[in-house]
Amino acid sequence: MRNSSVSLRSPPALSGGLNTPTHLKRFRSSIPLYIFLLPAVVYLLLLSYQPMYGVQIAFRDYSLGAGITGSPWVGLKHFITFFESPRFLHLVQNTLTITALSLLTFPLPILLAIGINYCTSRRLAKVVQMISYAPHFISTVVLVGMLTIFLSPSIGFVNTLLEMAGFDRVNFLMIPENFKFIYVGSDLWQHLGWNSVLYIGALASVSPELHEAATVDGASIWKRIWHIDLPGISPTIIIMLIMNLGFMMSVGFQKAFLLQNSGNIVSSEIISTYVYKIGLVQSNFSYSTAIDLFNTAINIVLLLTANAICRKTTETSLF
């Protein structure tokens, strides 16, 4: 009989282990990248996550003397107070009205990007880009000052044109019904060009071979846009739409507050301006935090809902 020998060998190391030489070597080679990443992580921890500890004052009767943990716990008291307030529906309605009008302008940056992409004159395309991008770099305070001058009933060029056309001068900023259109229109003018940059980049990634084949087959520009460009950039469009829907309740505070006056306060009072007045002006920190937390919760629900719907219908989503 042949003696069978048994060789004792150590089992192979698992490739997914954390202590293998490969992973250690990879970690050491990536140390400079982790060092570059460290400031961003520290920034998020200190300025984004650490302040979330104070969110609990929405469930307390907060006072500066007692501090956060020393203030009495009141549960949902401040939320119920806000829901039962006569201002609740009014604030939500104003906020959603402005956001809904803003969502109607969502396709315009896409159209601008397609127009620039198909522009045969590169010089004209650059001029359009420069003119449309420039307002994005104007600060909100300066923008509101410009709007105030442009729409002034005495020196504004808009009223001057109306008077030349035979109409009476109008104080646009004092009319409540005009506020939402002024807000959305100025926002569109300021960010239209900048928002189109992402779509211009997405259009550049569309294969030119598809356009060449479509052109050979006799497809017009409109058919190429509809059947090649739009499907090619549809993932980008869907992601941006989901993100916009996730900010439906978050209308910018600064411009709305600066455009407010005694005449348009009925339409210009939104959740963010109300939180500012309640929290910082009246020092009712618990109540204002509860309102802002409610606003954030609605945004999260809208974001998750939009993401789930897009994932099931288009297989494109944030996560």
Secondary structure, 3 states (H helix, E strand, C coil): CCCCCCCCCCCCCCCCCCCCHHHHHHHHHCHHHHHHHHHHHHHHHHHHHHHHHHHHHHHECCECCCHHHHCCECCCHHHHHHHHCCHHHHHHHHHHHHHHHHHHCCHHHHHHHHHHHCCCCHHHHHHHHHHHHHHHHCCHHHHHHHHHHHCCCCCCHHHHHHHHCCCCCCCHHHCHHHHHHHHHHHHHHHHHHHHHHHHHHHHHCCCHHHHHHHHHCCCCHHHHHHHHHHHHHHHHHHHHHHHHHCCCCCCCHHHHHHHCCCCCHHHHCCHHHHHHHHHHHCCCHHHHHHHHHHHHHHHHHHHHHHHHHHHHHHCCCCC
